[in-house]
């Protein structure tokens, strides 16, 4: 059975998540991630390409969300919302 591009991307995301979970954190990491997210927003907001603006917004939002919620991700925060109980961690 052939693997699709989506399967390969999900495998790569799982590998990256496993690496991130295994490494030790460092003090101030959330500030660095917050700065990277805001930097992406600012760098991509006036780009002429809609795709670049959209990717900058999505990636920047993900980084800001990670900075706000920590390394456990938004699933830890969202479990207290009405729909959060149905969110599965990858």
Backbone as JSON, one array per atom type, in Angstrom:
{
  "sequence": "XXXXXXXXXXXXXXXXXXXXXXXXXXXXXXXXXXXXXXXXXXXXXXXXXXXXXXXXXXXXXXXXXXXXXXXXXXXXXXXXXXXXXXXXXX",
  "N": [[0.83, -1.17, 0.0], [0.66, 2.12, -0.92], [2.12, 5.03, 0.5], [0.7, 8.18, 1.19], [1.14, 11.7, 0.51], [0.1, 13.11, 2.61], [0.19, 11.2, 4.67], [2.97, 10.92, 4.91], [3.62, 13.51, 5.74], [2.28, 13.6, 8.19], [3.69, 11.6, 9.55], [6.2, 12.81, 9.67], [5.54, 15.03, 11.23], [4.89, 13.74, 13.63], [7.41, 12.65, 14.27], [8.86, 15.03, 14.69], [7.43, 16.07, 16.87], [7.94, 14.07, 18.78], [10.72, 14.37, 19.05], [10.77, 16.98, 20.09], [9.41, 16.62, 22.51], [11.22, 15.01, 23.85], [13.48, 16.54, 24.3], [15.17, 18.72, 26.65], [13.64, 21.62, 28.1], [14.32, 25.19, 28.09], [15.05, 28.09, 30.1], [12.92, 30.83, 29.53], [12.08, 30.06, 27.04], [9.47, 30.24, 26.03], [9.22, 32.97, 25.55], [10.95, 33.37, 23.42], [9.68, 31.82, 21.44], [7.26, 33.19, 21.28], [8.21, 35.67, 20.27], [9.14, 34.79, 17.77], [6.73, 34.01, 16.55], [5.27, 36.46, 16.45], [7.08, 37.86, 14.91], [6.88, 36.47, 12.47], [4.23, 37.11, 11.79], [4.49, 39.9, 11.39], [6.42, 39.99, 9.36], [5.18, 38.76, 7.2], [2.79, 40.01, 6.69], [2.36, 42.05, 4.78], [3.06, 41.0, 2.38], [2.97, 40.49, -1.15], [1.88, 38.08, -2.07], [-0.92, 36.05, -1.57], [-0.81, 33.46, -0.56], [1.62, 33.39, 0.9], [1.06, 35.31, 2.87], [-1.07, 34.0, 4.16], [0.14, 31.58, 5.06], [2.07, 32.7, 6.75], [0.41, 33.89, 8.67], [-0.93, 31.61, 9.71], [1.22, 29.99, 10.65], [2.5, 31.79, 12.39], [0.42, 32.2, 14.23], [0.21, 29.62, 15.3], [2.69, 29.44, 16.61], [2.47, 31.53, 18.48], [0.31, 30.56, 19.96], [1.51, 28.26, 21.0], [3.46, 29.44, 22.59], [1.82, 30.63, 24.48], [0.56, 28.47, 25.7], [2.48, 26.63, 26.44], [4.71, 23.75, 26.26], [3.04, 21.57, 26.15], [1.05, 22.07, 24.42], [-1.96, 23.43, 22.86], [-4.0, 21.67, 23.39], [-4.07, 21.0, 26.06], [-4.98, 23.35, 27.24], [-7.37, 23.79, 25.88], [-9.01, 21.72, 26.74], [-10.7, 22.54, 28.7], [-12.73, 23.89, 27.5], [-16.01, 23.97, 25.89], [-15.95, 22.32, 23.51], [-13.51, 21.17, 23.7], [-13.04, 18.71, 24.94], [-13.29, 16.77, 23.03], [-11.06, 16.88, 21.47], [-8.27, 15.31, 20.09], [-4.97, 14.38, 20.96], [-2.11, 14.43, 18.9]],
  "CA": [[0.0, 0.0, 0.0], [1.48, 3.31, -1.06], [1.85, 6.11, 1.45], [0.37, 9.44, 0.54], [1.87, 12.87, 0.97], [-0.45, 13.45, 3.93], [0.75, 10.24, 5.61], [4.37, 11.28, 5.12], [3.64, 14.74, 6.52], [1.89, 13.25, 9.56], [4.82, 10.88, 10.15], [7.23, 13.8, 9.96], [5.06, 15.83, 12.37], [5.04, 12.89, 14.83], [8.85, 12.61, 14.58], [9.22, 16.33, 15.24], [6.81, 16.15, 18.19], [8.69, 13.17, 19.67], [12.0, 15.04, 19.32], [10.52, 18.13, 20.95], [9.06, 16.13, 23.83], [12.38, 14.38, 24.47], [14.53, 17.49, 24.63], [14.87, 19.55, 27.82], [13.31, 23.01, 27.82], [15.27, 26.14, 28.65], [14.35, 29.25, 30.64], [12.59, 31.88, 28.56], [11.77, 29.49, 25.73], [8.18, 30.75, 25.56], [9.41, 34.33, 25.02], [11.56, 33.21, 22.1], [8.65, 31.33, 20.53], [6.35, 34.32, 21.08], [8.87, 36.6, 19.36], [9.16, 34.2, 16.42], [5.37, 34.08, 16.02], [4.96, 37.85, 16.12], [7.94, 38.2, 13.79], [6.28, 35.92, 11.25], [3.07, 37.95, 11.47], [4.93, 41.19, 10.85], [7.18, 39.8, 8.13], [4.37, 38.27, 6.1], [1.47, 40.66, 6.58], [2.22, 42.91, 3.59], [3.62, 40.33, 1.21], [1.99, 40.51, -2.24], [1.28, 36.77, -2.3], [-1.92, 35.63, -0.59], [-0.35, 32.21, 0.06], [2.64, 33.73, 1.9], [0.36, 35.96, 3.99], [-1.84, 32.99, 4.87], [1.08, 30.71, 5.77], [2.65, 33.49, 7.84], [-0.61, 34.03, 9.7], [-1.16, 30.31, 10.34], [2.41, 29.57, 11.4], [2.66, 32.73, 13.5], [-0.62, 31.9, 15.22], [0.59, 28.38, 15.98], [3.79, 29.73, 17.52], [1.95, 32.33, 19.6], [-0.46, 29.63, 20.77], [2.45, 27.42, 21.73], [4.07, 30.26, 23.64], [0.83, 30.88, 25.52], [0.13, 27.25, 26.39], [3.61, 25.81, 26.83], [5.09, 22.64, 25.38], [1.98, 20.56, 26.06], [0.16, 22.45, 23.33], [-3.26, 24.0, 23.19], [-4.96, 20.65, 23.81], [-4.16, 21.08, 27.51], [-5.79, 24.52, 27.57], [-8.7, 23.67, 25.28], [-9.86, 20.69, 27.35], [-11.65, 23.2, 29.59], [-13.76, 24.53, 26.7], [-17.08, 23.02, 25.58], [-15.59, 21.34, 22.48], [-12.15, 20.72, 23.93], [-12.97, 17.32, 25.36], [-13.27, 15.9, 21.86], [-9.82, 17.09, 20.73], [-7.29, 14.26, 20.31], [-3.56, 14.75, 20.79], [-1.41, 13.66, 17.87]],
  "C": [[0.88, 1.25, 0.0], [1.1, 4.35, -0.01], [1.62, 7.4, 0.69], [1.23, 10.55, 1.11], [1.4, 13.26, 2.37], [0.1, 12.51, 4.99], [2.21, 10.57, 5.93], [4.48, 12.53, 5.98], [3.27, 14.46, 7.98], [3.01, 12.49, 10.27], [5.92, 11.86, 10.54], [6.83, 14.67, 11.15], [5.19, 15.04, 13.67], [6.5, 12.79, 15.25], [9.3, 13.91, 15.23], [8.66, 16.5, 16.65], [7.56, 15.28, 19.2], [10.05, 13.78, 20.02], [11.8, 16.18, 20.3], [10.17, 17.7, 22.37], [10.27, 15.58, 24.58], [13.44, 15.39, 24.92], [14.16, 18.29, 25.88], [14.53, 20.98, 27.38], [14.4, 23.92, 28.39], [14.5, 27.37, 29.12], [14.11, 30.31, 29.56], [12.24, 31.36, 27.18], [10.47, 30.05, 25.17], [8.3, 32.17, 25.01], [10.02, 34.29, 23.62], [10.53, 32.77, 21.06], [7.62, 32.42, 20.25], [6.94, 35.34, 20.1], [8.91, 36.1, 17.93], [7.78, 34.28, 15.78], [4.99, 35.49, 15.6], [5.82, 38.31, 14.94], [7.41, 37.68, 12.46], [5.05, 36.73, 10.83], [3.51, 39.23, 10.78], [5.64, 41.04, 9.51], [6.29, 39.43, 6.94], [3.1, 39.08, 5.84], [1.3, 41.53, 5.34], [2.82, 42.28, 2.34], [2.57, 40.32, 0.11], [1.28, 39.18, -2.48], [0.3, 36.41, -1.17], [-1.46, 34.38, 0.15], [0.68, 32.49, 1.15], [1.99, 34.4, 3.1], [-0.41, 34.94, 4.82], [-0.93, 32.06, 5.67], [1.74, 31.44, 6.93], [1.67, 33.64, 9.0], [-0.82, 32.71, 10.45], [0.02, 29.87, 11.2], [2.66, 30.48, 12.59], [1.65, 32.48, 14.6], [-0.29, 30.63, 15.99], [1.71, 28.62, 16.98], [3.33, 30.56, 18.72], [1.1, 31.44, 20.52], [0.42, 28.71, 21.59], [3.12, 28.2, 22.85], [3.1, 30.47, 24.8], [0.52, 29.63, 26.33], [1.28, 26.38, 26.87], [3.83, 24.65, 25.88], [4.02, 21.58, 25.26], [0.98, 20.89, 24.98], [-1.18, 22.97, 23.81], [-4.26, 22.96, 23.66], [-5.13, 20.67, 25.33], [-5.06, 22.23, 27.94], [-7.22, 24.33, 27.09], [-9.59, 22.61, 25.92], [-10.89, 21.29, 28.3], [-12.75, 23.95, 28.83], [-14.83, 23.51, 26.34], [-16.72, 21.97, 24.53], [-14.23, 20.71, 22.72], [-12.01, 19.27, 24.34], [-12.89, 16.35, 24.21], [-11.98, 16.04, 21.05], [-8.84, 15.98, 21.11], [-5.9, 14.82, 20.12], [-2.93, 13.85, 19.76], [-0.06, 13.28, 18.37]]
}
